[in-house]
Amino acid sequence: MSFNLDTYKREAQAVTVNDIDFDDFRDQPLSPEALRCLHYMTDVETHTVCYLRDLLVTPSHQNPRITTFLTMWNFEEFWHGDVIDRVLAVHDEINGLPRHESVRLAQGFSGNVLAPITQCLAAAVIGEDFIATHMTWGAVNEWSAHAAYGRLIELEQHATLTKILQRIQQQESRHLAFYMTEARERLERSRRAQRITRFLLKRFWAPVGSTITTKAETQFILGHLFNGKDGARMVRMLDQKVDKLPGQAGLSLVSKSVAKFGVSLA
């Protein structure tokens, strides 16, 4: 395997921000649109532990290589949310524990109780090949997150925000490398895994974060980040990455999902 897990687990850490002057945001505040995007992004990052909860009732929890990665992944994602919260705090936006608690409570019985049960039962039926779907799903989400941070950097053109988000992107790239390695290898050795993964992606995949927030909020974020020529180019690039995975060609996964939220890629 090309991903060195031992190196990753030794190097996993919080995003380095000791050299960041957060008061820069007082002198040059972010736009309201950027702040709205950051709220969405921190909601996703800090919800990672809940995604992990759902995964630990699937066959993935039996694989020590995967659980080692997931432990470090969850740790780093927590700090992504924490540093974004610090940016929001400088702007006097609601952030931190009150915000995250409200997001989790808003999931209700369906998200907090039924979701892990449903995933457990579905994964039990699928068996070992579920891990291929999990790894592929993770890769698509990491690609999407990396692209979203990149688009916000391009749109906002704020030096301090750029420095912070690029450091988050660097860690997301390592997460993606693991997911991609595992997904490709598992899909290559199982046609059944390819078929199951293709079916589940086509039927159930949605932009990361869309399952924990309102449709209107997801529409705004996708529209702000991916509308227009440059946004459409990014979405098509994501589709091409998915298409290169064994058995997943021709899905147009991201563009179709984005279109369902009313975002034009023309």
C-alpha positions as a printed NumPy array, in Angstrom:
array([[  0.   ,   0.   ,   0.   ],
       [  1.333,   3.415,  -0.941],
       [ -0.053,   5.271,   2.084],
       [  2.313,   5.064,   5.076],
       [  0.   ,   4.837,   8.054],
       [  2.806,   4.73 ,  10.634],
       [  4.148,   8.046,   9.382],
       [  0.698,   9.588,   9.363],
       [ -0.193,   8.557,  12.906],
       [  3.091,  10.027,  14.188],
       [  2.578,  13.291,  12.316],
       [ -1.154,  13.86 ,  12.902],
       [ -1.642,  17.118,  14.767],
       [ -3.803,  20.173,  15.226],
       [ -3.602,  22.783,  12.483],
       [ -0.649,  25.057,  13.276],
       [ -1.92 ,  28.598,  13.9  ],
       [  0.597,  29.919,  16.44 ],
       [  1.874,  32.36 ,  13.854],
       [ -1.59 ,  33.552,  12.771],
       [ -2.663,  37.021,  13.846],
       [ -6.411,  36.595,  14.133],
       [ -6.766,  40.332,  14.716],
       [ -6.131,  40.712,  10.988],
       [ -9.786,  39.848,  10.587],
       [-10.754,  42.902,  12.639],
       [ -8.795,  45.148,  10.273],
       [-10.021,  43.314,   7.18 ],
       [-13.259,  41.455,   7.971],
       [-14.535,  38.683,   5.78 ],
       [-17.603,  39.14 ,   3.61 ],
       [-21.   ,  37.966,   4.944],
       [-20.974,  35.278,   2.252],
       [-17.615,  33.95 ,   3.433],
       [-18.789,  33.863,   7.042],
       [-21.855,  31.915,   6.01 ],
       [-19.604,  29.42 ,   4.218],
       [-17.377,  29.119,   7.286],
       [-20.374,  28.35 ,   9.489],
       [-21.264,  25.503,   7.138],
       [-17.667,  24.29 ,   7.053],
       [-17.204,  24.213,  10.811],
       [-20.537,  22.427,  11.167],
       [-19.198,  19.711,   8.868],
       [-15.773,  19.479,  10.503],
       [-17.079,  19.298,  14.059],
       [-19.736,  16.766,  13.055],
       [-16.999,  14.309,  12.07 ],
       [-17.27 ,  12.518,  15.405],
       [-20.917,  11.756,  14.594],
       [-19.963,  10.353,  11.19 ],
       [-17.368,   8.258,  13.018],
       [-20.057,   7.01 ,  15.408],
       [-22.042,   5.698,  12.45 ],
       [-19.   ,   4.051,  10.867],
       [-18.002,   2.193,  14.004],
       [-21.106,   0.004,  13.738],
       [-20.023,  -1.252,  10.299],
       [-17.362,  -3.759,   9.164],
       [-14.871,  -0.874,   9.046],
       [-14.446,  -1.084,  12.816],
       [-13.013,  -4.603,  12.515],
       [-10.061,  -3.431,  10.449],
       [ -7.302,  -2.009,  12.688],
       [ -5.632,  -0.18 ,   9.813],
       [ -8.842,   1.697,   9.094],
       [ -9.652,   2.439,  12.733],
       [ -6.137,   3.773,  13.272],
       [ -6.648,   6.162,  10.398],
       [-10.153,   7.134,  11.55 ],
       [ -8.829,   7.995,  15.008],
       [ -6.3  ,  10.448,  13.587],
       [ -8.752,  11.709,  10.964],
       [-11.327,  12.553,  13.617],
       [ -8.651,  14.298,  15.718],
       [ -7.474,  16.507,  12.858],
       [-10.99 ,  17.292,  11.672],
       [-11.889,  18.477,  15.19 ],
       [ -9.107,  21.048,  15.036],
       [-10.208,  22.175,  11.585],
       [-13.524,  23.124,  13.126],
       [-11.82 ,  24.73 ,  16.096],
       [ -9.667,  27.088,  14.021],
       [-12.632,  28.07 ,  11.846],
       [-14.53 ,  28.818,  15.065],
       [-11.716,  31.17 ,  16.055],
       [-12.173,  33.079,  12.808],
       [-15.911,  33.299,  13.418],
       [-15.341,  34.45 ,  17.005],
       [-13.303,  37.434,  15.835],
       [-16.321,  38.44 ,  13.739],
       [-18.609,  38.086,  16.782],
       [-20.444,  35.196,  15.107],
       [-21.951,  32.381,  17.14 ],
       [-19.394,  29.59 ,  17.344],
       [-18.031,  26.759,  19.429],
       [-20.019,  24.499,  21.72 ],
       [-23.359,  26.364,  21.565],
       [-23.347,  26.194,  17.761],
       [-22.265,  22.549,  17.619],
       [-24.793,  21.489,  20.224],
       [-27.606,  23.118,  18.274],
       [-26.531,  21.334,  15.085],
       [-26.548,  17.956,  16.807],
       [-29.875,  18.512,  18.525],
       [-31.379,  19.551,  15.204],
       [-30.703,  16.059,  13.818],
       [-33.506,  14.765,  16.01 ],
       [-34.449,  11.122,  16.458],
       [-33.748,  10.288,  12.814],
       [-30.187,  11.57 ,  12.758],
       [-29.175,  10.692,  16.299],
       [-30.815,   7.282,  16.695],
       [-32.041,   5.848,  13.403],
       [-29.01 ,   6.786,  11.295],
       [-26.46 ,   4.556,  13.07 ],
       [-28.964,   1.703,  13.323],
       [-29.836,   1.886,   9.638],
       [-26.193,   2.043,   8.623],
       [-25.352,  -0.883,  10.888],
       [-28.041,  -3.083,   9.35 ],
       [-27.224,  -2.118,   5.763],
       [-23.507,  -2.682,   6.281],
       [-24.157,  -6.06 ,   7.929],
       [-26.077,  -7.187,   4.859],
       [-23.341,  -5.979,   2.469],
       [-20.479,  -7.36 ,   4.546],
       [-16.78 ,  -6.771,   3.843],
       [-17.467,  -4.968,   0.567],
       [-19.067,  -2.159,   2.552],
       [-15.552,  -0.966,   3.379],
       [-14.93 ,  -0.237,  -0.31 ],
       [-18.032,   1.951,  -0.355],
       [-16.974,   3.679,   2.878],
       [-13.513,   4.42 ,   1.495],
       [-14.886,   5.665,  -1.85 ],
       [-17.481,   7.826,  -0.11 ],
       [-14.754,   9.279,   2.08 ],
       [-12.605,  10.065,  -0.943],
       [-15.442,  11.928,  -2.669],
       [-16.148,  13.917,   0.49 ],
       [-12.487,  14.819,   0.966],
       [-12.174,  15.876,  -2.676],
       [-15.263,  18.034,  -2.242],
       [-14.061,  19.619,   0.994],
       [-10.649,  20.386,  -0.484],
       [-12.325,  21.979,  -3.517],
       [-14.676,  24.038,  -1.34 ],
       [-11.797,  25.468,   0.668],
       [ -9.965,  26.233,  -2.555],
       [-12.935,  28.062,  -4.033],
       [-13.408,  30.138,  -0.865],
       [ -9.73 ,  31.118,  -1.039],
       [-10.188,  32.207,  -4.668],
       [-13.36 ,  34.151,  -4.012],
       [-12.356,  35.937,  -0.811],
       [ -8.74 ,  36.832,  -1.613],
       [ -7.911,  37.344,   2.069],
       [ -4.264,  36.637,   2.942],
       [ -4.828,  35.411,   6.499],
       [ -7.823,  33.275,   5.594],
       [ -5.843,  31.816,   2.707],
       [ -3.   ,  30.81 ,   5.019],
       [ -5.408,  29.068,   7.419],
       [ -7.423,  27.271,   4.765],
       [ -4.348,  26.098,   2.875],
       [ -3.077,  24.458,   6.049],
       [ -6.421,  22.721,   6.462],
       [ -6.224,  21.633,   2.825],
       [ -2.803,  20.085,   3.428],
       [ -4.258,  17.824,   6.085],
       [ -7.312,  17.064,   3.956],
       [ -4.911,  15.946,   1.213],
       [ -3.43 ,  13.304,   3.516],
       [ -6.907,  12.123,   4.473],
       [ -7.738,  11.88 ,   0.788],
       [ -4.572,   9.893,   0.085],
       [ -5.644,   7.217,   2.566],
       [ -9.216,   7.021,   1.321],
       [ -8.052,   6.871,  -2.295],
       [ -5.502,   4.13 ,  -1.65 ],
       [ -8.005,   1.959,   0.169],
       [-10.875,   2.651,  -2.226],
       [ -8.901,   1.884,  -5.362],
       [ -7.392,  -1.337,  -4.026],
       [-10.694,  -2.652,  -2.667],
       [-12.63 ,  -1.764,  -5.814],
       [ -9.986,  -3.299,  -8.083],
       [-10.208,  -6.689,  -6.408],
       [-14.004,  -6.986,  -6.181],
       [-16.555,  -6.494,  -8.95 ],
       [-19.254,  -6.889,  -6.323],
       [-17.761,  -3.984,  -4.371],
       [-17.747,  -1.902,  -7.566],
       [-21.423,  -2.595,  -8.221],
       [-22.49 ,  -1.941,  -4.63 ],
       [-20.461,   1.248,  -4.404],
       [-21.793,   2.54 ,  -7.705],
       [-25.391,   1.846,  -6.665],
       [-25.025,   3.473,  -3.241],
       [-23.206,   6.545,  -4.564],
       [-25.755,   7.056,  -7.316],
       [-28.7  ,   6.574,  -4.974],
       [-27.579,   8.198,  -1.747],
       [-24.497,  10.413,  -2.081],
       [-25.125,  14.113,  -1.481],
       [-22.791,  17.09 ,  -0.961],
       [-21.015,  16.8  ,   2.369],
       [-22.901,  18.726,   5.04 ],
       [-26.226,  18.672,   3.209],
       [-27.586,  15.992,   5.541],
       [-27.   ,  18.063,   8.683],
       [-28.262,  21.46 ,   7.606],
       [-31.201,  22.957,   5.745],
       [-31.656,  22.672,   2.006],
       [-31.643,  26.46 ,   1.713],
       [-28.272,  26.692,   3.427],
       [-26.766,  23.997,   1.224],
       [-28.156,  25.745,  -1.854],
       [-26.514,  28.978,  -0.82 ],
       [-23.114,  27.41 ,  -0.147],
       [-23.077,  25.436,  -3.397],
       [-24.293,  28.433,  -5.36 ],
       [-21.727,  30.775,  -3.848],
       [-18.789,  28.419,  -4.292],
       [-19.59 ,  26.573,  -7.511],
       [-21.71 ,  28.852,  -9.686],
       [-20.09 ,  30.337, -12.758],
       [-17.368,  29.142, -15.089],
       [-14.696,  28.5  , -12.455],
       [-17.096,  26.712, -10.14 ],
       [-18.405,  24.539, -12.966],
       [-14.85 ,  23.658, -13.929],
       [-14.169,  22.529, -10.364],
       [-17.3  ,  20.37 , -10.26 ],
       [-16.415,  18.709, -13.564],
       [-12.929,  18.021, -12.23 ],
       [-14.467,  16.274,  -9.208],
       [-16.641,  14.163, -11.525],
       [-13.551,  13.144, -13.474],
       [-11.789,  12.016, -10.309],
       [-14.731,   9.801,  -9.356],
       [-14.916,   8.419, -12.903],
       [-11.335,   7.146, -12.623],
       [-12.166,   4.854,  -9.714],
       [-12.719,   1.222, -10.752],
       [-16.306,   0.638, -11.832],
       [-17.454,   4.229, -11.246],
       [-17.053,   5.792, -14.716],
       [-19.887,   7.913, -16.086],
       [-21.653,   8.653, -12.804],
       [-21.381,  12.466, -13.123],
       [-21.868,  12.189,  -9.381],
       [-21.029,  15.667,  -8.138],
       [-22.581,  17.648, -10.982],
       [-25.877,  15.754, -10.702],
       [-25.943,  16.2  ,  -6.932],
       [-25.174,  19.919,  -7.193],
       [-27.875,  20.327,  -9.856],
       [-30.457,  18.831,  -7.476],
       [-29.858,  21.873,  -5.27 ],
       [-30.604,  24.233,  -8.137],
       [-27.038,  25.24 ,  -8.956],
       [-26.484,  25.843, -12.658],
       [-23.207,  24.626, -14.133],
       [-23.807,  26.119, -17.575]])
